[in-house]
Amino acid sequence: MTGENKFFKYLKIVIGFLVAILFLLPIFILLMDSFKNQKGILTDVLGWPNPFIFDNYPKAMEKMNFFNSLWNSVWITVVSTALILLFSSMAAWVLVRYKTKISKLMFILFAVALLIPFQCVMLPLMSIMGSKEIFSISFGDATFALNGLNILNPFGLVFTYLGFGCSMAIMLYHGFIKGVPEELEEAAMIDGCSMFKTFWKIVFPLLSPINTTVAILQIMWIWNDYLLPSLVLKEQSWYTLPLQTSKFFSTFTSSWDIATAALILSMLPVVIFYLIAQKKIIKGVVDGAIK
């Protein structure tokens, strides 16, 4: 290895180290502040806790109803992600393999949906999901009524995540499935496999790398999402962890000592998940990129 190559190698290491510090420093400061009292945070937010206050975590867990909120976050995230993987992979496969004018139009609609900000459809969506009847028109004795869904609950939230998450997932699956050999599917159909069985037995097992990539993106989005659950979930017993952290902030006062502990508790499950599954996650992302 020449001197110039060594220089660039060490330069990359130094740059990577600095970027890592840049990303980890806010989390480290948040962790340190979670062991301070309110006065300690306001006096010196960057300083070391003196003394260490361990009561913040039990207080935060009690106020945010931690285990119930954790369960809400887990099952909403898992069910939403599983449904997105299921429906998006099947839809993308059909769009790739069965090329018609309708399939091309559907693909364009999914692509265009990515360009529409959630804020543009937020109010009409909530109107449809929250009301039993949107409007009615009477013609003499006959009445035509357009009914709303009335699903402002966790199941409505999962349904909404499915709608908003499928567009990007279909785009990712669409590009990946183009690289799957079509001859494998033709051979399976010649052997008597139905369309449904061909997808599950032949195609879906080959989608493991992109499944991992899509799952990571969806889990991170759904777990950390605040806006959509705040609009859809009306009862506190349904609140997810990000929603519960809002209890510590008000218009005039904020409990920063307990709030920092609550934020750490909200991040902890997804960090543990990553540490346990990091080998599969990294392999899936790399295989998806190479494919």
C-alpha positions as CSV (number, residue, x, y, z in Angstrom):
1,M,0.0,0.0,0.0
2,T,1.5,3.4,-1.1
3,G,1.8,6.4,1.2
4,E,-1.1,8.1,-0.7
5,N,-3.4,5.2,-0.2
6,K,-2.6,5.0,3.5
7,F,-3.3,8.7,3.8
8,F,-6.8,8.4,2.2
9,K,-7.5,5.3,4.3
10,Y,-6.8,7.1,7.6
11,L,-8.6,10.2,6.3
12,K,-11.8,8.1,5.8
13,I,-11.4,6.6,9.3
14,V,-11.1,10.1,10.8
15,I,-14.1,11.5,8.8
16,G,-16.2,8.4,9.8
17,F,-15.2,8.9,13.5
18,L,-16.2,12.6,13.4
19,V,-19.5,11.8,11.7
20,A,-20.2,9.2,14.3
21,I,-19.5,11.6,17.1
22,L,-21.8,14.2,15.4
23,F,-24.7,11.8,15.4
24,L,-24.1,10.2,18.8
25,L,-23.4,13.4,20.7
26,P,-27.1,14.6,21.0
27,I,-28.1,11.1,22.2
28,F,-25.3,11.2,24.8
29,I,-26.4,14.6,26.0
30,L,-30.0,13.4,26.2
31,L,-28.9,10.4,28.2
32,M,-26.8,12.5,30.6
33,D,-29.7,15.0,31.1
34,S,-32.0,12.1,32.0
35,F,-30.0,11.6,35.2
36,K,-30.3,15.3,36.2
37,N,-33.0,17.2,38.0
38,Q,-34.8,20.1,36.4
39,K,-32.4,22.7,38.0
40,G,-29.4,20.7,36.8
41,I,-30.6,20.7,33.2
42,L,-31.5,24.4,33.1
43,T,-28.2,25.3,34.8
44,D,-25.8,23.2,32.7
45,V,-27.4,21.2,29.9
46,L,-24.0,19.9,28.6
47,G,-22.5,19.1,32.0
48,W,-22.1,15.8,33.8
49,P,-24.9,14.8,36.3
50,N,-24.0,15.9,39.8
51,P,-25.6,14.1,41.6
52,F,-27.1,11.3,39.5
53,I,-30.9,11.2,39.8
54,F,-32.3,7.8,39.1
55,D,-35.9,8.6,40.0
56,N,-36.6,10.1,36.6
57,Y,-37.1,6.8,34.9
58,P,-39.7,5.3,37.3
59,K,-41.6,8.6,37.3
60,A,-41.5,8.7,33.5
61,M,-42.7,5.1,33.2
62,E,-45.6,5.7,35.6
63,K,-46.7,8.9,33.9
64,M,-46.5,7.6,30.3
65,N,-48.1,4.3,31.2
66,F,-45.0,2.7,29.7
67,F,-45.8,-1.0,29.3
68,N,-49.3,-0.3,27.8
69,S,-47.9,2.3,25.4
70,L,-45.0,0.0,24.5
71,W,-47.4,-2.8,23.6
72,N,-49.5,-0.3,21.5
73,S,-46.3,0.8,19.6
74,V,-45.1,-2.8,19.1
75,W,-48.3,-4.3,17.7
76,I,-49.2,-1.3,15.6
77,T,-45.6,-1.3,14.1
78,V,-45.5,-5.1,13.6
79,V,-48.9,-5.5,12.1
80,S,-48.6,-2.4,9.8
81,T,-45.2,-3.5,8.6
82,A,-46.3,-7.0,7.9
83,L,-49.3,-5.9,5.9
84,I,-47.2,-3.4,3.9
85,L,-44.7,-6.2,3.1
86,L,-47.5,-8.6,2.1
87,F,-49.6,-6.3,-0.1
88,S,-46.8,-4.3,-1.6
89,S,-44.8,-7.4,-2.7
90,M,-47.8,-9.0,-4.3
91,A,-48.9,-5.7,-6.0
92,A,-45.3,-5.0,-7.3
93,W,-45.0,-8.6,-8.7
94,V,-48.3,-8.3,-10.6
95,L,-47.3,-4.8,-12.0
96,V,-43.9,-6.2,-13.2
97,R,-45.1,-9.5,-14.7
98,Y,-48.5,-8.5,-16.2
99,K,-47.7,-5.5,-18.4
100,T,-51.0,-3.9,-19.5
101,K,-52.2,-0.3,-19.9
102,I,-53.9,-0.6,-16.5
103,S,-50.8,-1.9,-14.7
104,K,-48.7,1.0,-16.2
105,L,-51.4,3.5,-15.0
106,M,-51.4,1.9,-11.6
107,F,-47.6,2.1,-11.3
108,I,-47.7,5.8,-12.3
109,L,-50.4,6.5,-9.6
110,F,-48.2,4.8,-7.0
111,A,-45.2,6.9,-8.1
112,V,-47.2,10.1,-8.1
113,A,-48.5,9.3,-4.6
114,L,-45.0,9.7,-3.2
115,L,-45.0,13.3,-4.3
116,I,-48.1,14.3,-2.3
117,P,-47.3,15.5,1.2
118,F,-49.4,14.1,4.0
119,Q,-50.4,17.6,5.1
120,C,-52.3,18.0,1.8
121,V,-54.6,15.1,2.5
122,M,-54.6,15.3,6.3
123,L,-57.9,17.1,6.8
124,P,-60.1,15.3,4.3
125,L,-58.6,12.0,5.5
126,M,-59.6,12.7,9.1
127,S,-63.0,13.8,7.9
128,I,-63.6,10.5,6.2
129,M,-62.1,8.4,9.0
130,G,-63.8,10.2,11.8
131,S,-67.4,10.8,10.7
132,K,-70.2,8.4,10.4
133,E,-71.7,10.4,7.5
134,I,-69.9,12.8,5.3
135,F,-72.9,14.2,3.4
136,S,-76.3,13.2,2.1
137,I,-78.5,14.3,-0.8
138,S,-82.2,13.9,-1.0
139,F,-84.3,13.4,-4.2
140,G,-87.9,13.3,-3.1
141,D,-88.3,10.2,-1.1
142,A,-84.9,8.8,-2.1
143,T,-81.8,9.8,-0.1
144,F,-78.2,9.3,-1.2
145,A,-75.7,9.3,1.7
146,L,-71.9,9.0,1.6
147,N,-70.8,7.4,4.8
148,G,-67.5,7.9,6.5
149,L,-65.4,5.0,8.0
150,N,-65.6,6.1,11.7
151,I,-62.3,4.3,12.5
152,L,-60.4,6.7,14.7
153,N,-58.7,3.8,16.6
154,P,-55.6,1.6,16.4
155,F,-57.1,-0.5,13.5
156,G,-57.8,2.7,11.6
157,L,-54.2,3.8,12.2
158,V,-52.9,0.4,10.8
159,F,-55.2,0.8,7.8
160,T,-53.8,4.4,7.2
161,Y,-50.2,3.2,7.5
162,L,-50.9,0.6,4.9
163,G,-52.2,3.2,2.5
164,F,-49.4,5.6,3.0
165,G,-46.6,3.0,3.2
166,C,-47.4,1.0,0.1
167,S,-46.4,3.5,-2.5
168,M,-42.7,3.6,-1.6
169,A,-42.6,-0.1,-0.8
170,I,-44.0,-0.9,-4.3
171,M,-41.4,1.2,-5.9
172,L,-38.7,-0.7,-4.1
173,Y,-40.2,-4.1,-4.8
174,H,-40.8,-3.2,-8.5
175,G,-37.2,-2.5,-9.2
176,F,-36.0,-5.6,-7.3
177,I,-38.5,-8.0,-8.9
178,K,-37.3,-7.0,-12.4
179,G,-34.0,-8.9,-11.5
180,V,-35.8,-12.1,-10.5
181,P,-35.6,-14.7,-13.4
182,E,-39.0,-15.1,-15.0
183,E,-38.0,-18.6,-16.1
184,L,-38.4,-19.9,-12.5
185,E,-42.0,-18.8,-12.4
186,E,-42.7,-20.3,-15.8
187,A,-41.2,-23.6,-14.7
188,A,-43.4,-23.6,-11.6
189,M,-46.6,-22.9,-13.6
190,I,-45.7,-25.7,-16.0
191,D,-45.5,-28.0,-13.0
192,G,-49.0,-27.0,-12.0
193,C,-48.5,-24.2,-9.5
194,S,-51.3,-21.6,-9.4
195,M,-50.5,-17.9,-9.6
196,F,-50.8,-17.5,-5.8
197,K,-48.7,-20.6,-5.1
198,T,-46.0,-19.5,-7.6
199,F,-45.7,-16.2,-5.8
200,W,-45.4,-17.7,-2.3
201,K,-43.3,-20.7,-3.1
202,I,-41.0,-19.2,-5.8
203,V,-41.0,-15.4,-5.8
204,F,-41.4,-14.4,-2.2
205,P,-38.4,-16.4,-0.8
206,L,-36.2,-14.6,-3.3
207,L,-37.3,-11.2,-2.0
208,S,-35.6,-11.6,1.4
209,P,-33.0,-8.8,0.8
210,I,-35.6,-6.2,-0.3
211,N,-38.0,-7.4,2.4
212,T,-35.4,-6.5,5.0
213,T,-34.8,-3.1,3.5
214,V,-38.5,-2.2,3.3
215,A,-39.1,-3.5,6.8
216,I,-36.4,-1.4,8.3
217,L,-37.7,1.8,6.5
218,Q,-41.3,1.1,7.6
219,I,-40.4,0.2,11.2
220,M,-38.4,3.3,11.7
221,W,-41.1,5.5,10.2
222,I,-44.1,3.9,12.0
223,W,-42.3,3.6,15.4
224,N,-41.2,7.2,15.5
225,D,-44.3,8.7,13.9
226,Y,-46.1,11.3,16.0
227,L,-48.4,13.3,13.7
228,L,-50.6,10.5,12.3
229,P,-51.2,8.7,15.7
230,S,-52.0,12.1,17.3
231,L,-54.8,12.6,14.7
232,V,-56.2,9.1,14.7
233,L,-55.9,7.9,18.3
234,K,-58.4,9.6,20.5
235,E,-58.2,7.6,23.7
236,Q,-55.1,7.7,25.9
237,S,-55.3,3.9,26.4
238,W,-54.4,3.6,22.7
239,Y,-51.4,6.0,22.8
240,T,-48.1,5.0,21.4
241,L,-44.7,5.9,23.0
242,P,-44.1,9.0,20.9
243,L,-47.6,10.3,21.8
244,Q,-47.0,9.7,25.5
245,T,-43.9,11.9,25.5
246,S,-46.1,14.9,24.8
247,K,-47.4,14.7,28.3
248,F,-44.2,16.3,29.7
249,F,-44.5,19.4,27.6
250,S,-47.1,22.1,28.0
251,T,-47.6,25.7,26.9
252,F,-46.0,27.3,29.9
253,T,-43.9,24.6,31.6
254,S,-42.0,21.5,30.6
255,S,-40.7,18.7,32.9
256,W,-37.3,18.4,31.2
257,D,-35.9,16.0,33.8
258,I,-38.7,13.4,33.4
259,A,-39.1,14.2,29.6
260,T,-35.5,13.3,28.8
261,A,-36.0,9.9,30.6
262,A,-39.2,9.3,28.7
263,L,-37.5,10.0,25.4
264,I,-34.7,7.6,26.2
265,L,-37.3,4.9,27.1
266,S,-39.0,5.6,23.8
267,M,-35.8,5.1,21.8
268,L,-34.6,2.1,23.8
269,P,-36.8,-0.7,22.2
270,V,-35.9,0.1,18.6
271,V,-32.2,0.4,19.6
272,I,-32.4,-3.1,21.2
273,F,-34.1,-4.4,18.1
274,Y,-31.3,-3.1,15.9
275,L,-28.6,-4.5,18.2
276,I,-30.2,-8.0,18.1
277,A,-30.9,-8.0,14.4
278,Q,-28.0,-5.9,13.1
279,K,-26.3,-8.7,11.1
280,K,-29.5,-9.5,9.2
281,I,-30.3,-5.9,8.7
282,I,-26.9,-5.0,7.3
283,K,-26.9,-8.1,5.1
284,G,-30.4,-7.3,3.8
285,V,-29.4,-3.7,3.0
286,V,-26.2,-4.7,1.3
287,D,-27.8,-7.5,-0.7
288,G,-30.6,-5.2,-1.7
289,A,-28.2,-2.6,-2.9
290,I,-26.1,-5.1,-4.9
291,K,-29.2,-6.6,-6.5
